Amino acid sequence: MKYQSKRKALILLEDGTIFYGKSVGDREGTAFGEVCFNTGMTGYQEIFTDPSYYGQLMVATNAHIGNYGTKIAENESGGVKIAGLIVKNFSYTYSRPDADHSLEEFLEANNLFAISDVDTRALVSYIRDNGAMNAVISTRVNDLEGLRKELKEVPNMEGLELASSVSTKEPYFEGDPDAAIKIAALDIGIKKNILRNLAKRGAYIQVFPHDTSYETMEAWNPDGYFISNGPGDPQPLEAAIAAARKIIAADKPLFGICLGHQVIALANGVSTFKMHHGHRGINHPVKNLVTGKGEITSQNHGFAVNREEAEGNADLEVTHLHLNDGTVAGLRMKNKPVFSVQYHPEASPGPHDAEYLFDQFFELINAEVGKDAVV
């Protein structure tokens, strides 16, 4: 191990509960955010760089983190998006031959504070029982009163708009400019692997900032629209919801993932709510109600769609359900080329059971393009 000694550190939850650990490396640091946990055995780099995790302190339930290092090509965005990291055993050395850096070097380059030697089993059990809440991780173990005061100033995730913090500031393009299909993607926290999945199926994508209007995107004359994943509460995303309503009214093909799924629900008058502790991991069971088949999925969300309202909406059909708690995992509109899922069909990390959803999106687009050609 690189360091012979590590600084004492703690996790202070907003309800006053304290867990102890040590800093990763000989570093002083403090980080605030909503504490949550991910149950994935692999894929820590993709998790840390997923914009959907912006503003969250990530607890890794896997006992060993860092053992295969990091590789720049596996980033899901331009850099680390989590607010801080909490682990049991941190691996300072790594064994993967084609890794670019150790996880320690990666975190230092991204200025991320992390703590290890935490009883993560006890911490995760506590979150499961008491719900996700704001917390602070810090080496200021002798300044509890100061940390408590600062923690009280951290805004609650409910009602918090975070898409603007992770969205692109300017439009950009992805894919082959000569591709037959053009897709306008509204970036409210998009992952790179979503764009790769769209591009490899023959799409040229223009990615737009989070508050782009339908009229601005439509001026590019796309064949279909996509609304991405992202962090925070969907309800404050008024511009994205308004754009979704206009896309729907114009009968354009529309696909939404995660936060985009929630935006589409809100555009249809269906409310969303903050979950007790959310779904985060790569082994979540979902049932496709259309085919009757089960899927193992990658999920990352702390908000969900109101099932009773969705099932009572004459324009919507619930297509997928999460088998652990019966929450809505997929929707489609009955008379519009519009559908969405709460989970991540692009995975990264995770299983590929749900990649067919990208194919369904292209089938929708091709059907609408063919319909326009006939007319």
Disulfide bonds with the S-S distance in Angstrom:
none
